[in-house]
Amino acid sequence: MKREEQWLVNYERLKAYIALHHQLPAKTRVENRGLLNWWKYNKRLEKVGKLPAAKAALLRELGDSRDVHQ
């Protein structure tokens, strides 16, 4: 699988997780830690300007879909 395809797969998996749980995966839960690490890695890339604008916009959408008041 190409990197672009894998990025989209991880994006969709995290999107589904957030839709179900209304938050990012907990760092203490091993089964979803990979998704959380993927999120944090991409947010770091965005912060230093190394993430394409389209991907950055998708990540912002995910961040906005979380329920931060739980």
Predicted model as a PDB file, atoms N, CA, C, CB and O in Angstrom, pLDDT in the B-factor column:
MODEL        1                                                                  
ATOM      1  N   MET A   1       0.848  -1.176   0.000  1.00 81.00           N  
ATOM      2  CA  MET A   1       0.000   0.000   0.000  1.00 81.00           C  
ATOM      3  C   MET A   1       0.897   1.245   0.000  1.00 81.00           C  
ATOM      4  CB  MET A   1      -0.967  -0.005   1.230  1.00 81.00           C  
ATOM      5  O   MET A   1       1.888   1.308   0.728  1.00 81.00           O  
ATOM      6  N   LYS A   2       0.541   2.207  -0.808  1.00 95.00           N  
ATOM      7  CA  LYS A   2       1.323   3.431  -0.892  1.00 95.00           C  
ATOM      8  C   LYS A   2       1.091   4.295   0.341  1.00 95.00           C  
ATOM      9  CB  LYS A   2       0.971   4.209  -2.167  1.00 95.00           C  
ATOM     10  O   LYS A   2       0.083   4.157   1.034  1.00 95.00           O  
ATOM     11  N   ARG A   3       2.039   5.187   0.599  1.00 94.00           N  
ATOM     12  CA  ARG A   3       1.943   6.049   1.784  1.00 94.00           C  
ATOM     13  C   ARG A   3       0.669   6.884   1.788  1.00 94.00           C  
ATOM     14  CB  ARG A   3       3.152   6.966   1.861  1.00 94.00           C  
ATOM     15  O   ARG A   3       0.018   7.042   2.821  1.00 94.00           O  
ATOM     16  N   GLU A   4       0.324   7.418   0.615  1.00 94.00           N  
ATOM     17  CA  GLU A   4      -0.885   8.242   0.514  1.00 94.00           C  
ATOM     18  C   GLU A   4      -2.126   7.426   0.875  1.00 94.00           C  
ATOM     19  CB  GLU A   4      -1.026   8.825  -0.910  1.00 94.00           C  
ATOM     20  O   GLU A   4      -3.008   7.903   1.590  1.00 94.00           O  
ATOM     21  N   GLU A   5      -2.185   6.201   0.377  1.00 97.00           N  
ATOM     22  CA  GLU A   5      -3.323   5.328   0.692  1.00 97.00           C  
ATOM     23  C   GLU A   5      -3.352   5.004   2.182  1.00 97.00           C  
ATOM     24  CB  GLU A   5      -3.256   4.025  -0.134  1.00 97.00           C  
ATOM     25  O   GLU A   5      -4.417   5.011   2.799  1.00 97.00           O  
ATOM     26  N   GLN A   6      -2.180   4.718   2.765  1.00 97.00           N  
ATOM     27  CA  GLN A   6      -2.111   4.401   4.189  1.00 97.00           C  
ATOM     28  C   GLN A   6      -2.514   5.598   5.036  1.00 97.00           C  
ATOM     29  CB  GLN A   6      -0.704   3.941   4.567  1.00 97.00           C  
ATOM     30  O   GLN A   6      -3.161   5.438   6.071  1.00 97.00           O  
ATOM     31  N   TRP A   7      -2.136   6.791   4.605  1.00 97.00           N  
ATOM     32  CA  TRP A   7      -2.520   7.995   5.336  1.00 97.00           C  
ATOM     33  C   TRP A   7      -4.041   8.108   5.361  1.00 97.00           C  
ATOM     34  CB  TRP A   7      -1.884   9.261   4.697  1.00 97.00           C  
ATOM     35  O   TRP A   7      -4.632   8.396   6.401  1.00 97.00           O  
ATOM     36  N   LEU A   8      -4.671   7.878   4.207  1.00 97.00           N  
ATOM     37  CA  LEU A   8      -6.125   7.968   4.127  1.00 97.00           C  
ATOM     38  C   LEU A   8      -6.810   6.887   4.951  1.00 97.00           C  
ATOM     39  CB  LEU A   8      -6.573   7.873   2.684  1.00 97.00           C  
ATOM     40  O   LEU A   8      -7.852   7.135   5.558  1.00 97.00           O  
ATOM     41  N   VAL A   9      -6.231   5.689   4.977  1.00 97.00           N  
ATOM     42  CA  VAL A   9      -6.785   4.600   5.802  1.00 97.00           C  
ATOM     43  C   VAL A   9      -6.739   5.004   7.276  1.00 97.00           C  
ATOM     44  CB  VAL A   9      -5.997   3.266   5.575  1.00 97.00           C  
ATOM     45  O   VAL A   9      -7.727   4.847   7.995  1.00 97.00           O  
ATOM     46  N   ASN A  10      -5.599   5.520   7.725  1.00 97.00           N  
ATOM     47  CA  ASN A  10      -5.481   5.950   9.119  1.00 97.00           C  
ATOM     48  C   ASN A  10      -6.425   7.104   9.428  1.00 97.00           C  
ATOM     49  CB  ASN A  10      -4.043   6.358   9.428  1.00 97.00           C  
ATOM     50  O   ASN A  10      -7.016   7.157  10.507  1.00 97.00           O  
ATOM     51  N   TYR A  11      -6.566   8.025   8.484  1.00 97.00           N  
ATOM     52  CA  TYR A  11      -7.492   9.140   8.665  1.00 97.00           C  
ATOM     53  C   TYR A  11      -8.917   8.627   8.854  1.00 97.00           C  
ATOM     54  CB  TYR A  11      -7.424  10.099   7.462  1.00 97.00           C  
ATOM     55  O   TYR A  11      -9.622   9.063   9.764  1.00 97.00           O  
ATOM     56  N   GLU A  12      -9.338   7.707   7.999  1.00 97.00           N  
ATOM     57  CA  GLU A  12     -10.699   7.163   8.088  1.00 97.00           C  
ATOM     58  C   GLU A  12     -10.906   6.381   9.378  1.00 97.00           C  
ATOM     59  CB  GLU A  12     -10.992   6.263   6.886  1.00 97.00           C  
ATOM     60  O   GLU A  12     -11.977   6.449   9.981  1.00 97.00           O  
ATOM     61  N   ARG A  13      -9.888   5.640   9.804  1.00 96.00           N  
ATOM     62  CA  ARG A  13      -9.992   4.886  11.060  1.00 96.00           C  
ATOM     63  C   ARG A  13     -10.147   5.841  12.248  1.00 96.00           C  
ATOM     64  CB  ARG A  13      -8.747   3.983  11.258  1.00 96.00           C  
ATOM     65  O   ARG A  13     -10.969   5.610  13.135  1.00 96.00           O  
ATOM     66  N   LEU A  14      -9.356   6.910  12.257  1.00 96.00           N  
ATOM     67  CA  LEU A  14      -9.449   7.867  13.352  1.00 96.00           C  
ATOM     68  C   LEU A  14     -10.772   8.626  13.296  1.00 96.00           C  
ATOM     69  CB  LEU A  14      -8.271   8.847  13.308  1.00 96.00           C  
ATOM     70  O   LEU A  14     -11.368   8.916  14.334  1.00 96.00           O  
ATOM     71  N   LYS A  15     -11.226   8.945  12.105  1.00 95.00           N  
ATOM     72  CA  LYS A  15     -12.515   9.625  11.936  1.00 95.00           C  
ATOM     73  C   LYS A  15     -13.646   8.767  12.501  1.00 95.00           C  
ATOM     74  CB  LYS A  15     -12.774   9.939  10.442  1.00 95.00           C  
ATOM     75  O   LYS A  15     -14.526   9.274  13.196  1.00 95.00           O  
ATOM     76  N   ALA A  16     -13.623   7.478  12.203  1.00 96.00           N  
ATOM     77  CA  ALA A  16     -14.634   6.558  12.720  1.00 96.00           C  
ATOM     78  C   ALA A  16     -14.553   6.454  14.240  1.00 96.00           C  
ATOM     79  CB  ALA A  16     -14.469   5.171  12.088  1.00 96.00           C  
ATOM     80  O   ALA A  16     -15.581   6.419  14.917  1.00 96.00           O  
ATOM     81  N   TYR A  17     -13.341   6.405  14.773  1.00 95.00           N  
ATOM     82  CA  TYR A  17     -13.158   6.318  16.223  1.00 95.00           C  
ATOM     83  C   TYR A  17     -13.746   7.551  16.900  1.00 95.00           C  
ATOM     84  CB  TYR A  17     -11.659   6.169  16.580  1.00 95.00           C  
ATOM     85  O   TYR A  17     -14.467   7.436  17.891  1.00 95.00           O  
ATOM     86  N   ILE A  18     -13.438   8.731  16.366  1.00 93.00           N  
ATOM     87  CA  ILE A  18     -13.935   9.970  16.955  1.00 93.00           C  
ATOM     88  C   ILE A  18     -15.452  10.049  16.835  1.00 93.00           C  
ATOM     89  CB  ILE A  18     -13.283  11.187  16.282  1.00 93.00           C  
ATOM     90  O   ILE A  18     -16.118  10.516  17.758  1.00 93.00           O  
ATOM     91  N   ALA A  19     -16.006   9.599  15.711  1.00 92.00           N  
ATOM     92  CA  ALA A  19     -17.461   9.611  15.536  1.00 92.00           C  
ATOM     93  C   ALA A  19     -18.142   8.735  16.590  1.00 92.00           C  
ATOM     94  CB  ALA A  19     -17.837   9.128  14.118  1.00 92.00           C  
ATOM     95  O   ALA A  19     -19.221   9.068  17.078  1.00 92.00           O  
ATOM     96  N   LEU A  20     -17.517   7.637  16.929  1.00 93.00           N  
ATOM     97  CA  LEU A  20     -18.086   6.710  17.901  1.00 93.00           C  
ATOM     98  C   LEU A  20     -17.887   7.170  19.343  1.00 93.00           C  
ATOM     99  CB  LEU A  20     -17.477   5.344  17.717  1.00 93.00           C  
ATOM    100  O   LEU A  20     -18.801   7.080  20.163  1.00 93.00           O  
ATOM    101  N   HIS A  21     -16.669   7.669  19.649  1.00 92.00           N  
ATOM    102  CA  HIS A  21     -16.308   7.979  21.036  1.00 92.00           C  
ATOM    103  C   HIS A  21     -16.264   9.476  21.360  1.00 92.00           C  
ATOM    104  CB  HIS A  21     -14.974   7.378  21.342  1.00 92.00           C  
ATOM    105  O   HIS A  21     -16.170   9.854  22.528  1.00 92.00           O  
ATOM    106  N   HIS A  22     -16.333  10.324  20.335  1.00 90.00           N  
ATOM    107  CA  HIS A  22     -16.318  11.784  20.506  1.00 90.00           C  
ATOM    108  C   HIS A  22     -15.043  12.303  21.148  1.00 90.00           C  
ATOM    109  CB  HIS A  22     -17.494  12.210  21.335  1.00 90.00           C  
ATOM    110  O   HIS A  22     -15.048  13.362  21.775  1.00 90.00           O  
ATOM    111  N   GLN A  23     -13.960  11.570  20.997  1.00 91.00           N  
ATOM    112  CA  GLN A  23     -12.663  11.998  21.520  1.00 91.00           C  
ATOM    113  C   GLN A  23     -11.559  11.194  20.851  1.00 91.00           C  
ATOM    114  CB  GLN A  23     -12.601  11.833  23.063  1.00 91.00           C  
ATOM    115  O   GLN A  23     -11.817  10.196  20.178  1.00 91.00           O  
ATOM    116  N   LEU A  24     -10.333  11.644  21.046  1.00 91.00           N  
ATOM    117  CA  LEU A  24      -9.192  10.887  20.540  1.00 91.00           C  
ATOM    118  C   LEU A  24      -8.996   9.647  21.405  1.00 91.00           C  
ATOM    119  CB  LEU A  24      -7.902  11.760  20.522  1.00 91.00           C  
ATOM    120  O   LEU A  24      -9.445   9.612  22.551  1.00 91.00           O  
ATOM    121  N   PRO A  25      -8.332   8.635  20.867  1.00 93.00           N  
ATOM    122  CA  PRO A  25      -8.053   7.441  21.679  1.00 93.00           C  
ATOM    123  C   PRO A  25      -7.220   7.794  22.909  1.00 93.00           C  
ATOM    124  CB  PRO A  25      -7.323   6.377  20.839  1.00 93.00           C  
ATOM    125  O   PRO A  25      -6.381   8.694  22.865  1.00 93.00           O  
ATOM    126  N   ALA A  26      -7.457   7.085  23.991  1.00 91.00           N  
ATOM    127  CA  ALA A  26      -6.695   7.293  25.222  1.00 91.00           C  
ATOM    128  C   ALA A  26      -5.290   6.729  25.058  1.00 91.00           C  
ATOM    129  CB  ALA A  26      -7.407   6.635  26.431  1.00 91.00           C  
ATOM    130  O   ALA A  26      -5.114   5.646  24.499  1.00 91.00           O  
ATOM    131  N   LYS A  27      -4.292   7.458  25.544  1.00 88.00           N  
ATOM    132  CA  LYS A  27      -2.918   6.986  25.403  1.00 88.00           C  
ATOM    133  C   LYS A  27      -2.627   5.772  26.285  1.00 88.00           C  
ATOM    134  CB  LYS A  27      -1.952   8.104  25.738  1.00 88.00           C  
ATOM    135  O   LYS A  27      -1.630   5.079  26.080  1.00 88.00           O  
ATOM    136  N   THR A  28      -3.481   5.519  27.250  1.00 90.00           N  
ATOM    137  CA  THR A  28      -3.268   4.375  28.140  1.00 90.00           C  
ATOM    138  C   THR A  28      -3.820   3.072  27.583  1.00 90.00           C  
ATOM    139  CB  THR A  28      -3.895   4.646  29.477  1.00 90.00           C  
ATOM    140  O   THR A  28      -3.526   1.999  28.111  1.00 90.00           O  
ATOM    141  N   ARG A  29      -4.620   3.152  26.518  1.00 89.00           N  
ATOM    142  CA  ARG A  29      -5.219   1.954  25.921  1.00 89.00           C  
ATOM    143  C   ARG A  29      -4.364   1.490  24.753  1.00 89.00           C  
ATOM    144  CB  ARG A  29      -6.675   2.231  25.454  1.00 89.00           C  
ATOM    145  O   ARG A  29      -4.241   2.203  23.757  1.00 89.00           O  
ATOM    146  N   VAL A  30      -3.780   0.324  24.859  1.00 91.00           N  
ATOM    147  CA  VAL A  30      -2.838  -0.187  23.872  1.00 91.00           C  
ATOM    148  C   VAL A  30      -3.471  -0.391  22.499  1.00 91.00           C  
ATOM    149  CB  VAL A  30      -2.252  -1.486  24.355  1.00 91.00           C  
ATOM    150  O   VAL A  30      -2.827  -0.138  21.481  1.00 91.00           O  
ATOM    151  N   GLU A  31      -4.727  -0.846  22.456  1.00 90.00           N  
ATOM    152  CA  GLU A  31      -5.326  -1.240  21.180  1.00 90.00           C  
ATOM    153  C   GLU A  31      -5.502  -0.081  20.198  1.00 90.00           C  
ATOM    154  CB  GLU A  31      -6.657  -1.879  21.432  1.00 90.00           C  
ATOM    155  O   GLU A  31      -5.564  -0.315  18.991  1.00 90.00           O  
ATOM    156  N   ASN A  32      -5.585   1.151  20.677  1.00 91.00           N  
ATOM    157  CA  ASN A  32      -5.749   2.284  19.765  1.00 91.00           C  
ATOM    158  C   ASN A  32      -4.607   3.290  19.845  1.00 91.00           C  
ATOM    159  CB  ASN A  32      -7.047   2.982  20.053  1.00 91.00           C  
ATOM    160  O   ASN A  32      -4.722   4.401  19.328  1.00 91.00           O  
ATOM    161  N   ARG A  33      -3.527   2.915  20.478  1.00 93.00           N  
ATOM    162  CA  ARG A  33      -2.404   3.827  20.645  1.00 93.00           C  
ATOM    163  C   ARG A  33      -1.790   4.217  19.311  1.00 93.00           C  
ATOM    164  CB  ARG A  33      -1.352   3.202  21.533  1.00 93.00           C  
ATOM    165  O   ARG A  33      -1.306   5.337  19.156  1.00 93.00           O  
ATOM    166  N   GLY A  34      -1.806   3.307  18.350  1.00 94.00           N  
ATOM    167  CA  GLY A  34      -1.256   3.608  17.029  1.00 94.00           C  
ATOM    168  C   GLY A  34      -1.977   4.769  16.363  1.00 94.00           C  
ATOM    169  O   GLY A  34      -1.342   5.608  15.723  1.00 94.00           O  
ATOM    170  N   LEU A  35      -3.287   4.825  16.505  1.00 94.00           N  
ATOM    171  CA  LEU A  35      -4.055   5.937  15.930  1.00 94.00           C  
ATOM    172  C   LEU A  35      -3.699   7.255  16.610  1.00 94.00           C  
ATOM    173  CB  LEU A  35      -5.568   5.670  16.057  1.00 94.00           C  
ATOM    174  O   LEU A  35      -3.556   8.284  15.951  1.00 94.00           O  
ATOM    175  N   LEU A  36      -3.561   7.216  17.915  1.00 94.00           N  
ATOM    176  CA  LEU A  36      -3.203   8.430  18.640  1.00 94.00           C  
ATOM    177  C   LEU A  36      -1.812   8.903  18.226  1.00 94.00           C  
ATOM    178  CB  LEU A  36      -3.259   8.191  20.160  1.00 94.00           C  
ATOM    179  O   LEU A  36      -1.599  10.096  18.011  1.00 94.00           O  
ATOM    180  N   ASN A  37      -0.877   7.980  18.115  1.00 95.00           N  
ATOM    181  CA  ASN A  37       0.479   8.342  17.698  1.00 95.00           C  
ATOM    182  C   ASN A  37       0.484   8.900  16.288  1.00 95.00           C  
ATOM    183  CB  ASN A  37       1.408   7.133  17.782  1.00 95.00           C  
ATOM    184  O   ASN A  37       1.221   9.841  15.996  1.00 95.00           O  
ATOM    185  N   TRP A  38      -0.337   8.328  15.406  1.00 96.00           N  
ATOM    186  CA  TRP A  38      -0.447   8.832  14.040  1.00 96.00           C  
ATOM    187  C   TRP A  38      -0.952  10.282  14.058  1.00 96.00           C  
ATOM    188  CB  TRP A  38      -1.396   7.932  13.200  1.00 96.00           C  
ATOM    189  O   TRP A  38      -0.422  11.140  13.353  1.00 96.00           O  
ATOM    190  N   TRP A  39      -1.977  10.540  14.866  1.00 95.00           N  
ATOM    191  CA  TRP A  39      -2.538  11.883  15.011  1.00 95.00           C  
ATOM    192  C   TRP A  39      -1.469  12.872  15.490  1.00 95.00           C  
ATOM    193  CB  TRP A  39      -3.727  11.865  15.994  1.00 95.00           C  
ATOM    194  O   TRP A  39      -1.286  13.940  14.906  1.00 95.00           O  
ATOM    195  N   LYS A  40      -0.768  12.494  16.567  1.00 95.00           N  
ATOM    196  CA  LYS A  40       0.232  13.396  17.136  1.00 95.00           C  
ATOM    197  C   LYS A  40       1.372  13.656  16.157  1.00 95.00           C  
ATOM    198  CB  LYS A  40       0.785  12.819  18.436  1.00 95.00           C  
ATOM    199  O   LYS A  40       1.845  14.789  16.062  1.00 95.00           O  
ATOM    200  N   TYR A  41       1.820  12.647  15.433  1.00 97.00           N  
ATOM    201  CA  TYR A  41       2.882  12.800  14.441  1.00 97.00           C  
ATOM    202  C   TYR A  41       2.462  13.785  13.351  1.00 97.00           C  
ATOM    203  CB  TYR A  41       3.240  11.436  13.819  1.00 97.00           C  
ATOM    204  O   TYR A  41       3.232  14.671  12.978  1.00 97.00           O  
ATOM    205  N   ASN A  42       1.257  13.631  12.849  1.00 96.00           N  
ATOM    206  CA  ASN A  42       0.780  14.516  11.789  1.00 96.00           C  
ATOM    207  C   ASN A  42       0.543  15.933  12.287  1.00 96.00           C  
ATOM    208  CB  ASN A  42      -0.495  13.968  11.189  1.00 96.00           C  
ATOM    209  O   ASN A  42       0.772  16.887  11.543  1.00 96.00           O  
ATOM    210  N   LYS A  43       0.092  16.096  13.520  1.00 95.00           N  
ATOM    211  CA  LYS A  43      -0.073  17.431  14.080  1.00 95.00           C  
ATOM    212  C   LYS A  43       1.286  18.113  14.232  1.00 95.00           C  
ATOM    213  CB  LYS A  43      -0.797  17.361  15.439  1.00 95.00           C  
ATOM    214  O   LYS A  43       1.398  19.323  14.037  1.00 95.00           O  
ATOM    215  N   ARG A  44       2.316  17.343  14.579  1.00 97.00           N  
ATOM    216  CA  ARG A  44       3.671  17.890  14.670  1.00 97.00           C  
ATOM    217  C   ARG A  44       4.161  18.358  13.297  1.00 97.00           C  
ATOM    218  CB  ARG A  44       4.638  16.836  15.250  1.00 97.00           C  
ATOM    219  O   ARG A  44       4.758  19.428  13.171  1.00 97.00           O  
ATOM    220  N   LEU A  45       3.899  17.537  12.265  1.00 97.00           N  
ATOM    221  CA  LEU A  45       4.272  17.925  10.902  1.00 97.00           C  
ATOM    222  C   LEU A  45       3.553  19.210  10.495  1.00 97.00           C  
ATOM    223  CB  LEU A  45       3.946  16.791   9.906  1.00 97.00           C  
ATOM    224  O   LEU A  45       4.142  20.087   9.863  1.00 97.00           O  
ATOM    225  N   GLU A  46       2.292  19.312  10.857  1.00 95.00           N  
ATOM    226  CA  GLU A  46       1.515  20.512  10.525  1.00 95.00           C  
ATOM    227  C   GLU A  46       2.118  21.738  11.201  1.00 95.00           C  
ATOM    228  CB  GLU A  46       0.038  20.341  10.948  1.00 95.00           C  
ATOM    229  O   GLU A  46       2.222  22.801  10.588  1.00 95.00           O  
ATOM    230  N   LYS A  47       2.508  21.592  12.443  1.00 96.00           N  
ATOM    231  CA  LYS A  47       3.044  22.710  13.208  1.00 96.00           C  
ATOM    232  C   LYS A  47       4.326  23.269  12.597  1.00 96.00           C  
ATOM    233  CB  LYS A  47       3.302  22.280  14.635  1.00 96.00           C  
ATOM    234  O   LYS A  47       4.555  24.478  12.621  1.00 96.00           O  
ATOM    235  N   VAL A  48       5.159  22.387  12.050  1.00 97.00           N  
ATOM    236  CA  VAL A  48       6.421  22.847  11.449  1.00 97.00           C  
ATOM    237  C   VAL A  48       6.292  23.115   9.954  1.00 97.00           C  
ATOM    238  CB  VAL A  48       7.515  21.818  11.685  1.00 97.00           C  
ATOM    239  O   VAL A  48       7.287  23.394   9.285  1.00 97.00           O  
ATOM    240  N   GLY A  49       5.069  23.032   9.427  1.00 96.00           N  
ATOM    241  CA  GLY A  49       4.832  23.380   8.033  1.00 96.00           C  
ATOM    242  C   GLY A  49       5.217  22.320   7.018  1.00 96.00           C  
ATOM    243  O   GLY A  49       5.453  22.634   5.851  1.00 96.00           O  
ATOM    244  N   LYS A  50       5.284  21.065   7.449  1.00 97.00           N  
ATOM    245  CA  LYS A  50       5.678  19.992   6.537  1.00 97.00           C  
ATOM    246  C   LYS A  50       4.518  19.103   6.110  1.00 97.00           C  
ATOM    247  CB  LYS A  50       6.735  19.149   7.180  1.00 97.00           C  
ATOM    248  O   LYS A  50       4.728  18.089   5.445  1.00 97.00           O  
ATOM    249  N   LEU A  51       3.308  19.470   6.482  1.00 96.00           N  
ATOM    250  CA  LEU A  51       2.136  18.688   6.107  1.00 96.00           C  
ATOM    251  C   LEU A  51       1.385  19.450   5.016  1.00 96.00           C  
ATOM    252  CB  LEU A  51       1.211  18.412   7.346  1.00 96.00           C  
ATOM    253  O   LEU A  51       1.091  20.633   5.183  1.00 96.00           O  
ATOM    254  N   PRO A  52       1.072  18.785   3.901  1.00 96.00           N  
ATOM    255  CA  PRO A  52       0.325  19.469   2.833  1.00 96.00           C  
ATOM    256  C   PRO A  52      -0.968  20.095   3.358  1.00 96.00           C  
ATOM    257  CB  PRO A  52       0.001  18.486   1.698  1.00 96.00           C  
ATOM    258  O   PRO A  52      -1.593  19.569   4.279  1.00 96.00           O  
ATOM    259  N   ALA A  53      -1.356  21.210   2.768  1.00 96.00           N  
ATOM    260  CA  ALA A  53      -2.520  21.968   3.236  1.00 96.00           C  
ATOM    261  C   ALA A  53      -3.791  21.128   3.249  1.00 96.00           C  
ATOM    262  CB  ALA A  53      -2.728  23.191   2.363  1.00 96.00           C  
ATOM    263  O   ALA A  53      -4.607  21.259   4.161  1.00 96.00           O  
ATOM    264  N   ALA A  54      -3.968  20.271   2.253  1.00 96.00           N  
ATOM    265  CA  ALA A  54      -5.183  19.443   2.190  1.00 96.00           C  
ATOM    266  C   ALA A  54      -5.253  18.494   3.384  1.00 96.00           C  
ATOM    267  CB  ALA A  54      -5.224  18.638   0.870  1.00 96.00           C  
ATOM    268  O   ALA A  54      -6.316  18.324   3.982  1.00 96.00           O  
ATOM    269  N   LYS A  55      -4.136  17.884   3.727  1.00 96.00           N  
ATOM    270  CA  LYS A  55      -4.115  16.969   4.872  1.00 96.00           C  
ATOM    271  C   LYS A  55      -4.302  17.738   6.176  1.00 96.00           C  
ATOM    272  CB  LYS A  55      -2.794  16.174   4.908  1.00 96.00           C  
ATOM    273  O   LYS A  55      -4.990  17.272   7.084  1.00 96.00           O  
ATOM    274  N   ALA A  56      -3.691  18.910   6.265  1.00 95.00           N  
ATOM    275  CA  ALA A  56      -3.844  19.731   7.466  1.00 95.00           C  
ATOM    276  C   ALA A  56      -5.312  20.100   7.669  1.00 95.00           C  
ATOM    277  CB  ALA A  56      -2.977  21.007   7.368  1.00 95.00           C  
ATOM    278  O   ALA A  56      -5.802  20.096   8.798  1.00 95.00           O  
ATOM    279  N   ALA A  57      -6.009  20.416   6.586  1.00 95.00           N  
ATOM    280  CA  ALA A  57      -7.432  20.756   6.683  1.00 95.00           C  
ATOM    281  C   ALA A  57      -8.239  19.558   7.171  1.00 95.00           C  
ATOM    282  CB  ALA A  57      -7.968  21.236   5.321  1.00 95.00           C  
ATOM    283  O   ALA A  57      -9.152  19.713   7.982  1.00 95.00           O  
ATOM    284  N   LEU A  58      -7.906  18.365   6.681  1.00 94.00           N  
ATOM    285  CA  LEU A  58      -8.614  17.156   7.130  1.00 94.00           C  
ATOM    286  C   LEU A  58      -8.384  16.921   8.622  1.00 94.00           C  
ATOM    287  CB  LEU A  58      -8.150  15.921   6.319  1.00 94.00           C  
ATOM    288  O   LEU A  58      -9.310  16.552   9.345  1.00 94.00           O  
ATOM    289  N   LEU A  59      -7.149  17.134   9.083  1.00 92.00           N  
ATOM    290  CA  LEU A  59      -6.867  16.947  10.506  1.00 92.00           C  
ATOM    291  C   LEU A  59      -7.619  17.970  11.349  1.00 92.00           C  
ATOM    292  CB  LEU A  59      -5.360  17.051  10.772  1.00 92.00           C  
ATOM    293  O   LEU A  59      -8.098  17.643  12.435  1.00 92.00           O  
ATOM    294  N   ARG A  60      -7.725  19.193  10.864  1.00 91.00           N  
ATOM    295  CA  ARG A  60      -8.476  20.214  11.605  1.00 91.00           C  
ATOM    296  C   ARG A  60      -9.952  19.823  11.698  1.00 91.00           C  
ATOM    297  CB  ARG A  60      -8.328  21.601  10.925  1.00 91.00           C  
ATOM    298  O   ARG A  60     -10.592  20.045  12.726  1.00 91.00           O  
ATOM    299  N   GLU A  61     -10.490  19.241  10.626  1.00 89.00           N  
ATOM    300  CA  GLU A  61     -11.876  18.757  10.665  1.00 89.00           C  
ATOM    301  C   GLU A  61     -12.054  17.720  11.770  1.00 89.00           C  
ATOM    302  CB  GLU A  61     -12.279  18.155   9.302  1.00 89.00           C  
ATOM    303  O   GLU A  61     -13.027  17.757  12.523  1.00 89.00           O  
ATOM    304  N   LEU A  62     -11.098  16.793  11.854  1.00 88.00           N  
ATOM    305  CA  LEU A  62     -11.179  15.776  12.905  1.00 88.00           C  
ATOM    306  C   LEU A  62     -11.122  16.423  14.279  1.00 88.00           C  
ATOM    307  CB  LEU A  62     -10.046  14.748  12.757  1.00 88.00           C  
ATOM    308  O   LEU A  62     -11.895  16.076  15.172  1.00 88.00           O  
ATOM    309  N   GLY A  63     -10.214  17.351  14.439  1.00 79.00           N  
ATOM    310  CA  GLY A  63     -10.084  18.033  15.725  1.00 79.00           C  
ATOM    311  C   GLY A  63     -11.353  18.777  16.095  1.00 79.00           C  
ATOM    312  O   GLY A  63     -11.743  18.804  17.262  1.00 79.00           O  
ATOM    313  N   ASP A  64     -11.995  19.379  15.111  1.00 78.00           N  
ATOM    314  CA  ASP A  64     -13.222  20.123  15.360  1.00 78.00           C  
ATOM    315  C   ASP A  64     -14.396  19.207  15.671  1.00 78.00           C  
ATOM    316  CB  ASP A  64     -13.552  20.989  14.170  1.00 78.00           C  
ATOM    317  O   ASP A  64     -15.363  19.638  16.299  1.00 78.00           O  
ATOM    318  N   SER A  65     -14.328  17.941  15.241  1.00 74.00           N  
ATOM    319  CA  SER A  65     -15.444  17.022  15.458  1.00 74.00           C  
ATOM    320  C   SER A  65     -15.422  16.382  16.848  1.00 74.00           C  
ATOM    321  CB  SER A  65     -15.426  15.938  14.400  1.00 74.00           C  
ATOM    322  O   SER A  65     -16.384  15.727  17.251  1.00 74.00           O  
ATOM    323  N   ARG A  66     -14.323  16.574  17.574  1.00 72.00           N  
ATOM    324  CA  ARG A  66     -14.248  16.023  18.920  1.00 72.00           C  
ATOM    325  C   ARG A  66     -15.138  16.812  19.865  1.00 72.00           C  
ATOM    326  CB  ARG A  66     -12.803  16.021  19.425  1.00 72.00           C  
ATOM    327  O   ARG A  66     -15.362  18.007  19.671  1.00 72.00           O  
ATOM    328  N   ASP A  67     -15.638  16.141  20.883  1.00 65.00           N  
ATOM    329  CA  ASP A  67     -16.413  16.784  21.926  1.00 65.00           C  
ATOM    330  C   ASP A  67     -15.458  17.081  23.073  1.00 65.00           C  
ATOM    331  CB  ASP A  67     -17.619  15.890  22.390  1.00 65.00           C  
ATOM    332  O   ASP A  67     -15.207  16.214  23.910  1.00 65.00           O  
ATOM    333  N   VAL A  68     -14.926  18.291  23.121  1.00 56.00           N  
ATOM    334  CA  VAL A  68     -13.902  18.607  24.105  1.00 56.00           C  
ATOM    335  C   VAL A  68     -14.480  18.925  25.480  1.00 56.00           C  
ATOM    336  CB  VAL A  68     -13.078  19.766  23.624  1.00 56.00           C  
ATOM    337  O   VAL A  68     -13.732  19.209  26.415  1.00 56.00           O  
ATOM    338  N   HIS A  69     -15.799  18.881  25.609  1.00 48.00           N  
ATOM    339  CA  HIS A  69     -16.440  19.205  26.874  1.00 48.00           C  
ATOM    340  C   HIS A  69     -16.903  17.969  27.639  1.00 48.00           C  
ATOM    341  CB  HIS A  69     -17.610  20.114  26.629  1.00 48.00           C  
ATOM    342  O   HIS A  69     -17.731  18.077  28.543  1.00 48.00           O  
ATOM    343  N   GLN A  70     -16.384  16.813  27.292  1.00 44.00           N  
ATOM    344  CA  GLN A  70     -16.813  15.592  28.007  1.00 44.00           C  
ATOM    345  C   GLN A  70     -16.139  15.478  29.332  1.00 44.00           C  
ATOM    346  CB  GLN A  70     -16.525  14.348  27.188  1.00 44.00           C  
ATOM    347  O   GLN A  70     -16.379  14.519  30.066  1.00 44.00           O  
TER     348      GLN A  70                                                      
ENDMDL                                                                          
END                                                                             
